[in-house]
């Protein structure tokens, strides 16, 4: 089990950490995942104005072909991964139907 409080090396690439972010790969120092952190991350991903998830949701609703075409052409930073989006949408829809 990882002790996040005594972390001295980057868990992604193994480089010694001197700041909050790794100088090699740019990953932030890992923290323990709590329910509060998960909720805040999900909230930010959905509600931020320039969120890739929000842009993907709106564009997938109005023009799904554009998202896939742009993603295949390499314009990926502005979109949430369409395959992950489809998986999470189907999962959410399934649980919604169960209710």
N, C-alpha and C positions, 0 to 999 in steps of 0.2 A: 504494500500500500504506500502511496506517495504522501510524504509530509510536505504540504504546500508552504508551510511557514518557514521551513529551512531549505527551500529550493535555491541552489546556487548555480545550476546549469539549466540551459534551455531544454525543455522536454521534447521539443521538436527536432533540434539539430545537435544538441549536446554542448553547445558553446557556453563558456562561462558568462553568467549574467552580471553586469555591473550597473544596469539601470532597469527600469520597469519593462523595457522592450529589448529583445535580442538584437545585437548588432549585426548578426549574420543573416537571419531569416526574417526578422521584423515581428515575430510572434510576441504578444504580450505575455508577461510572467503569468503562469497558470494559477488560477484560484480554485478553491473547492466549489463545485457546482451545488448550489442550494436551490430550493424551490423558488425563493425570492429572485435569485439571479436568472433562472429560467424564465420566470414571468416577465422580468424587466427586458430581457433579450427579445422575447416574443413580442412584447408591446412595442419596443423600438422598431422591430422589423416590419410590423404591420402599420404603425401609425406615423412613422416619420414621413415627411413630405416627399423626399426624394428616395424613398425606400425602393430597392429593386423588387421586393415582394409586391408592393402596392402598384408599381408600374406594370409588373407582369400580370397581376390580377385584372387591372383595367384593360390592358391590351389583349389578354387572352379572352376576355369577355367580349370585346368588340371586334377583334381581328386576330384570331389565334394563329393564322398562317404567318403573320408578320413577326411574331415572337420567335417561332421556329426558324424562319428564314434568317432573321438577324442573328440568332444564336449560332446557326450553322456557319454564317459568314464571318463569325468571330467577334461580333458586337455583344460580348457576354457580361461586361461589368455592369451594364445598366439593367440587366434582367436577372431574376431568380432562375436557377436551373429549371427549364421546362419539365424535365422528367421528374425531378423532385417535387415540383409544383403539382404535377398530375397525381403523383403518389399521395401527397398530403391532402389534395382536394378530394380524392376518392376515399381516403381514410376518414376525413371529416364528414363527408356525405354519408358514409356507411354508419358512423356513430350517430349522426343526426337522425337517420332513418330508424335506428334502434330506439331512440327516445320517442 
